Amino acid sequence: MNTSDDPPRRRRIRADDDGSAQLASLVDEGRALMHNVAADSSAYRLDDSVAALRERFVALQDALAEVADVVGMRSERAVRAADGYVRDNPWGAVAQAAALGFALGWIVGGRR
């Protein structure tokens, strides 16, 4: 935890980190920074603090863009694999889709 004498810690944001945890950490650090600035305005220079937060947001945005690219590539591979399976096993795919539809209908519909 930061005291009014310690500057906020900087952590490098990596694409393999959980994006929501990174965002929560960034918000917590921003809140702590605002609290410290309000408590003792001589401890931080506001311009430097805002610039540091802006850098963190840019880094987070870049990391989330990298994660989105990875997810896009993985989903594209999954779509190609599913397409290949359906082309190789058309009747099996139809039977699986029918079974899934029946199961979902039974779960959602239920008996009243």
N, C-alpha and C positions, 0 to 999 in steps of 0.2 A: 504494500500500500504506500502511496506517495505521501510524504509530509510536505509542508509548505516550502521546505528548503531543497527538496529533490525535484529535478525536472522529470517529466513523464518519461517512462521507458519506451524505447522504440523496439518493435519486433518486426522482423522481415516477414512479409506476408507471402506465403507459398501457395501455389495452385492446388497442392494436395491437402491443404488444411480445410477444415469444415468452414464453409463460407458464413454460415449463420453464427458460428462461434467467433469468427474474426470480426463480424459486424458487431456482435454483442460486446466484445472486448474493446472495440473502437469507441462505441457509445459510452461504455463505462469510463474509459480514459478521458473522453471529452467531458463527461460530467465531473470527474475528479478535478480536471483542469479548471473548469468553470468555478467549482467550489473553492479551489486554492486561489484563483485570481480574485474572487470576491472576498475571501478571507484576508489575503495579504497581497495587495496589488504590487508591492515592491519585489515579491518573490519571482514573478514572471513578467516578461515583456509580452504584452498581448499580441503584438504583431508576429513575433516569433512563434508563439503558441498557435495562433491561427494558421500560420504557414505550415507548421508541423502537422496539424490536423488535416489540412488540405492535402499534404503529401500522402498521409495515410489513406485518405479517401481515394486518391488517384491510384495508389498501390492496390487497394482493395478492389477498385473497379477493374484494373488490369488483371488481377488474379481471378476475378469472377468471369471475365471475358475468356481467359484461358480454360477455366473449368467448363464454360459453355461450349468451347470448341471441342474439348475432349468428349463431352456428353454427346455432341452432335456427331462426331466420328463413330462413337460406340453405337449410337442408335442407328446410324446408317448401316453399320456392319450387321446389326441385329435384323434390320429390315431385309437386307440381302440374304441373310441366312434363312429367314422365314420364307422369303420368296422361293429360294432354292428348295426348301423342304416341301412347300406346297406344289411346286412343279414336279418334283420327284415322286410325291405321295399324294395325289389329288384326292383320292377317296378317303384316305386316312385323315387328311386335313378337314374334309367335309364332316366326317364322323366326329372328330374332336370338337369342331365348332358347334355342331348340333348338341353334343353332350354338354358343352359349356353353356350354351343358350338354355337348355333344359334346366340345368342346375341353377343358373342365375334366376330364371323365371320361377322356379320352385321356391328358392330362398326369398326373393322379393315379394312374390305373390302370396305365399303362405296360405294357410287355411283360415278362413274367417268365421 
